[in-house]
Amino acid sequence: MTIREVMAEEEEIFNFSRILIYNETIDHVTRPVLTKQLFKESLKDDTVVTLASIKKDIFSINENIPVAKALDLFIICS
């Protein structure tokens, strides 16, 4: 789906700071797209920009990792 299609058809996106992209069900989130980035891209003349091209990576960690170590991992990854 292109960004222009999303902006024209999905009015509820204006209520959120992030849009989740998922496979088949909402339980399988692949990546988020920042609404601010979506607005910036919609202002460009390029009509073939898709949501997939601006999505961000999701970092996941084991739930048993201590908080200090988890923060270190997120700092390293970003």
NUTITI-483885 format. One record per atom (N, C-alpha, C): residue in three letters; atom name; x, y, z; residue number from 1. Coordinates in Angstrom, 3 decimals, always signed. Example, Ala and Ser with C-alpha at 12.3 -4.5 7.8 and 13.67 -1.06 7.14 Angstrom:
Ala:N:+13.190:-5.690:+7.800:1
Ala:CA:+12.300:-4.500:+7.800:1
Ala:C:+13.200:-3.300:+7.800:1
Ser:N:+12.850:-2.250:+7.080:2
Ser:CA:+13.670:-1.060:+7.140:2
Ser:C:+12.900:+0.030:+7.870:2
***
This chain:
Met:N:+0.847:-1.175:+0.000:1
Met:CA:+0.000:+0.000:+0.000:1
Met:C:+0.892:+1.238:+0.000:1
Thr:N:+0.581:+2.184:-0.875:2
Thr:CA:+1.385:+3.409:-0.917:2
Thr:C:+0.931:+4.363:+0.180:2
Ile:N:+1.794:+5.315:+0.466:3
Ile:CA:+1.488:+6.285:+1.519:3
Ile:C:+0.295:+7.149:+1.138:3
Arg:N:+0.194:+7.511:-0.106:4
Arg:CA:-0.961:+8.320:-0.538:4
Arg:C:-2.270:+7.559:-0.366:4
Glu:N:-2.260:+6.256:-0.630:5
Glu:CA:-3.460:+5.435:-0.429:5
Glu:C:-3.837:+5.388:+1.050:5
Val:N:-2.846:+5.231:+1.894:6
Val:CA:-3.103:+5.189:+3.335:6
Val:C:-3.687:+6.507:+3.811:6
Met:N:-3.089:+7.609:+3.393:7
Met:CA:-3.564:+8.931:+3.823:7
Met:C:-4.997:+9.192:+3.354:7
Ala:N:-5.359:+8.689:+2.189:8
Ala:CA:-6.690:+8.926:+1.642:8
Ala:C:-7.755:+8.001:+2.235:8
Glu:N:-7.373:+6.759:+2.569:9
Glu:CA:-8.357:+5.746:+2.944:9
Glu:C:-8.444:+5.447:+4.436:9
Glu:N:-7.389:+5.708:+5.169:10
Glu:CA:-7.334:+5.305:+6.573:10
Glu:C:-7.338:+6.526:+7.490:10
Glu:N:-8.486:+7.103:+7.743:11
Glu:CA:-8.582:+8.318:+8.548:11
Glu:C:-8.174:+8.113:+10.000:11
Glu:N:-8.316:+6.903:+10.536:12
Glu:CA:-8.014:+6.665:+11.949:12
Glu:C:-6.514:+6.770:+12.258:12
Ile:N:-5.648:+6.785:+11.250:13
Ile:CA:-4.212:+6.896:+11.522:13
Ile:C:-3.858:+8.229:+12.160:13
Phe:N:-4.679:+9.234:+11.990:14
Phe:CA:-4.396:+10.546:+12.553:14
Phe:C:-4.504:+10.565:+14.080:14
Asn:N:-5.024:+9.492:+14.679:15
Asn:CA:-5.194:+9.425:+16.127:15
Asn:C:-3.998:+8.814:+16.853:15
Phe:N:-3.005:+8.308:+16.136:16
Phe:CA:-1.925:+7.552:+16.746:16
Phe:C:-0.558:+8.069:+16.308:16
Ser:N:+0.457:+7.845:+17.148:17
Ser:CA:+1.820:+8.257:+16.794:17
Ser:C:+2.547:+7.164:+16.017:17
Arg:N:+2.054:+5.926:+16.116:18
Arg:CA:+2.645:+4.795:+15.401:18
Arg:C:+1.548:+3.951:+14.769:18
Ile:N:+1.867:+3.390:+13.629:19
Ile:CA:+0.965:+2.452:+12.962:19
Ile:C:+1.693:+1.126:+12.922:19
Leu:N:+1.045:+0.075:+13.379:20
Leu:CA:+1.671:-1.236:+13.372:20
Leu:C:+1.355:-1.963:+12.073:20
Ile:N:+2.383:-2.523:+11.466:21
Ile:CA:+2.216:-3.341:+10.269:21
Ile:C:+2.309:-4.785:+10.728:21
Tyr:N:+1.329:-5.576:+10.348:22
Tyr:CA:+1.323:-6.962:+10.811:22
Tyr:C:+0.971:-7.913:+9.679:22
Asn:N:+1.339:-9.192:+9.877:23
Asn:CA:+1.028:-10.266:+8.929:23
Asn:C:-0.215:-10.995:+9.388:23
Glu:N:-1.205:-11.040:+8.574:24
Glu:CA:-2.444:-11.800:+8.775:24
Glu:C:-3.235:-11.393:+10.011:24
Thr:N:-2.658:-11.479:+11.222:25
Thr:CA:-3.380:-11.082:+12.430:25
Thr:C:-2.549:-10.063:+13.204:25
Ile:N:-3.198:-9.342:+14.102:26
Ile:CA:-2.503:-8.322:+14.888:26
Ile:C:-1.511:-8.934:+15.875:26
Asp:N:-1.594:-10.240:+16.091:27
Asp:CA:-0.643:-10.924:+16.962:27
Asp:C:+0.724:-11.096:+16.309:27
His:N:+0.824:-10.841:+15.025:28
His:CA:+2.077:-11.010:+14.285:28
His:C:+2.561:-9.672:+13.731:28
Val:N:+2.876:-8.749:+14.641:29
Val:CA:+3.358:-7.421:+14.245:29
Val:C:+4.750:-7.574:+13.655:29
Thr:N:+4.950:-6.988:+12.479:30
Thr:CA:+6.267:-7.063:+11.850:30
Thr:C:+7.102:-5.832:+12.171:30
Arg:N:+6.512:-4.639:+11.997:31
Arg:CA:+7.244:-3.403:+12.276:31
Arg:C:+6.279:-2.238:+12.433:31
Pro:N:+6.699:-1.221:+13.193:32
Pro:CA:+5.885:-0.009:+13.290:32
Pro:C:+6.304:+1.044:+12.258:32
Val:N:+5.375:+1.906:+11.924:33
Val:CA:+5.662:+3.072:+11.087:33
Val:C:+5.270:+4.289:+11.909:33
Leu:N:+6.168:+5.256:+12.003:34
Leu:CA:+5.868:+6.476:+12.740:34
Leu:C:+4.966:+7.366:+11.895:34
Thr:N:+3.889:+7.845:+12.496:35
Thr:CA:+2.935:+8.688:+11.776:35
Thr:C:+3.606:+9.970:+11.285:35
Lys:N:+4.507:+10.509:+12.076:36
Lys:CA:+5.232:+11.721:+11.673:36
Lys:C:+6.009:+11.483:+10.374:36
Gln:N:+6.653:+10.323:+10.279:37
Gln:CA:+7.382:+9.969:+9.056:37
Gln:C:+6.416:+9.795:+7.884:37
Leu:N:+5.266:+9.230:+8.167:38
Leu:CA:+4.232:+9.038:+7.143:38
Leu:C:+3.791:+10.393:+6.573:38
Phe:N:+3.585:+11.372:+7.447:39
Phe:CA:+3.184:+12.704:+6.998:39
Phe:C:+4.279:+13.360:+6.158:39
Lys:N:+5.527:+13.223:+6.592:40
Lys:CA:+6.644:+13.807:+5.834:40
Lys:C:+6.730:+13.201:+4.436:40
Glu:N:+6.608:+11.890:+4.359:41
Glu:CA:+6.698:+11.215:+3.060:41
Glu:C:+5.513:+11.564:+2.157:41
Ser:N:+4.357:+11.816:+2.748:42
Ser:CA:+3.178:+12.138:+1.943:42
Ser:C:+3.307:+13.501:+1.262:42
Leu:N:+4.158:+14.354:+1.801:43
Leu:CA:+4.366:+15.675:+1.208:43
Leu:C:+5.293:+15.647:+0.001:43
Lys:N:+6.041:+14.566:-0.158:44
Lys:CA:+6.948:+14.441:-1.294:44
Lys:C:+6.164:+14.105:-2.560:44
Asp:N:+6.760:+14.373:-3.684:45
Asp:CA:+6.107:+14.118:-4.970:45
Asp:C:+6.162:+12.655:-5.399:45
Asp:N:+6.969:+11.846:-4.728:46
Asp:CA:+7.133:+10.437:-5.096:46
Asp:C:+5.872:+9.656:-4.718:46
Thr:N:+5.133:+9.187:-5.687:47
Thr:CA:+3.855:+8.518:-5.421:47
Thr:C:+3.996:+7.024:-5.165:47
Val:N:+5.184:+6.474:-5.330:48
Val:CA:+5.351:+5.033:-5.163:48
Val:C:+5.986:+4.647:-3.826:48
Val:N:+6.116:+5.582:-2.900:49
Val:CA:+6.650:+5.272:-1.579:49
Val:C:+5.618:+4.428:-0.838:49
Thr:N:+6.069:+3.300:-0.298:50
Thr:CA:+5.159:+2.389:+0.401:50
Thr:C:+5.436:+2.408:+1.896:50
Leu:N:+4.488:+1.881:+2.665:51
Leu:CA:+4.680:+1.761:+4.111:51
Leu:C:+5.890:+0.878:+4.419:51
Ala:N:+6.049:-0.168:+3.649:52
Ala:CA:+7.163:-1.091:+3.879:52
Ala:C:+8.516:-0.405:+3.748:52
Ser:N:+8.599:+0.625:+2.922:53
Ser:CA:+9.883:+1.291:+2.708:53
Ser:C:+10.274:+2.224:+3.850:53
Ile:N:+9.355:+2.596:+4.727:54
Ile:CA:+9.679:+3.515:+5.833:54
Ile:C:+9.477:+2.889:+7.204:54
Lys:N:+9.197:+1.613:+7.264:55
Lys:CA:+8.962:+0.984:+8.564:55
Lys:C:+10.253:+0.829:+9.355:55
Lys:N:+10.123:+0.819:+10.668:56
Lys:CA:+11.250:+0.699:+11.589:56
Lys:C:+11.418:-0.744:+12.038:56
Asp:N:+12.629:-1.070:+12.510:57
Asp:CA:+12.868:-2.400:+13.054:57
Asp:C:+12.284:-2.523:+14.458:57
Ile:N:+11.881:-3.735:+14.815:58
Ile:CA:+11.438:-4.037:+16.169:58
Ile:C:+12.528:-4.855:+16.837:58
Phe:N:+12.948:-4.421:+18.010:59
Phe:CA:+13.930:-5.167:+18.776:59
Phe:C:+13.206:-5.992:+19.828:59
Ser:N:+13.552:-7.244:+19.923:60
Ser:CA:+12.946:-8.096:+20.945:60
Ser:C:+14.039:-8.715:+21.798:60
Ile:N:+13.702:-8.919:+23.049:61
Ile:CA:+14.643:-9.525:+23.985:61
Ile:C:+13.895:-10.552:+24.824:61
Asn:N:+14.657:-11.406:+25.472:62
Asn:CA:+14.076:-12.387:+26.373:62
Asn:C:+13.543:-11.668:+27.609:62
Glu:N:+12.408:-12.093:+28.106:63
Glu:CA:+11.785:-11.431:+29.260:63
Glu:C:+12.560:-11.619:+30.552:63
Asn:N:+13.530:-12.526:+30.587:64
Asn:CA:+14.305:-12.789:+31.800:64
Asn:C:+15.604:-11.989:+31.881:64
Ile:N:+15.875:-11.149:+30.901:65
Ile:CA:+17.085:-10.327:+30.913:65
Ile:C:+16.892:-9.195:+31.927:65
Pro:N:+17.901:-8.943:+32.761:66
Pro:CA:+17.802:-7.828:+33.717:66
Pro:C:+17.621:-6.494:+32.991:66
Val:N:+16.962:-5.564:+33.654:67
Val:CA:+16.644:-4.269:+33.047:67
Val:C:+17.907:-3.532:+32.597:67
Ala:N:+18.936:-3.520:+33.407:68
Ala:CA:+20.174:-2.821:+33.048:68
Ala:C:+20.768:-3.382:+31.751:68
Lys:N:+20.785:-4.698:+31.625:69
Lys:CA:+21.312:-5.330:+30.414:69
Lys:C:+20.410:-5.016:+29.213:69
Ala:N:+19.076:-5.032:+29.423:70
Ala:CA:+18.135:-4.720:+28.345:70
Ala:C:+18.350:-3.295:+27.845:70
Leu:N:+18.534:-2.348:+28.746:71
Leu:CA:+18.782:-0.964:+28.338:71
Leu:C:+20.074:-0.855:+27.541:71
Asp:N:+21.119:-1.566:+27.985:72
Asp:CA:+22.376:-1.564:+27.237:72
Asp:C:+22.161:-2.097:+25.825:72
Leu:N:+21.373:-3.156:+25.683:73
Leu:CA:+21.117:-3.731:+24.368:73
Leu:C:+20.376:-2.757:+23.453:73
Phe:N:+19.393:-2.046:+24.005:74
Phe:CA:+18.642:-1.092:+23.202:74
Phe:C:+19.520:+0.097:+22.796:74
Ile:N:+20.430:+0.514:+23.660:75
Ile:CA:+21.330:+1.614:+23.333:75
Ile:C:+22.266:+1.194:+22.203:75
Ile:N:+22.781:-0.013:+22.281:76
Ile:CA:+23.688:-0.523:+21.259:76
Ile:C:+22.975:-0.652:+19.909:76
Cys:N:+21.729:-1.117:+19.925:77
Cys:CA:+20.991:-1.363:+18.690:77
Cys:C:+20.474:-0.093:+18.026:77
Ser:N:+20.364:+0.983:+18.750:78
Ser:CA:+19.795:+2.189:+18.147:78
Ser:C:+20.827:+3.166:+17.747:78
***
